[in-house]
Amino acid sequence: MYFSSVLKLSLPLRLTLSAVLNSVLAGLLDSYLPQYFTLFGGVGAFVIFGSLLTLMNFLVRPLLNLFTFPLHLVTSLLADLLVNTLFLTLIYKITLQMDPNILALTLTGGISGWITIGSVLGVANWALKKIY
């Protein structure tokens, strides 16, 4: 949480603030998106829901993040591969429009060649960003 690191709030105060804000969020959802979210029971229900959401975020979400880490890793890698390959495709398309006597790019090896070169360019770009 950005504000807690800036303001250096204690854990009980952060949890209380989170519960209040989650209660307000529940009220806003109930008011502005009733076709998706309806909470019955008045103000007490909003407070209970906000507190429950806060406790679940504090206790359960870290465990779920731990259990789903392999999925996050795989999907992140797939997204990186996709971005790097699309980036390489754009570069390739641009070079096709250039005079072949000045620049001619050839990519071989099929999809594995594209993925390999795209990944190398992606890692190199990441390393260069870390340098400067």
Buried (B, 14 or more C-beta within 10 A) or exposed (E): EEEBEEEEBEEEEBBBBBBBEBBEBBBEBBEEEEEEEEBEEEEEBBBBBBBEBBBEBBEEEEEEEEEEEEEEEEEEEEEBBEEBBEBBEEBBEEBEEEEEEEEEEEBEEEEEEBBEBBBEBBEEEEEEEEEE
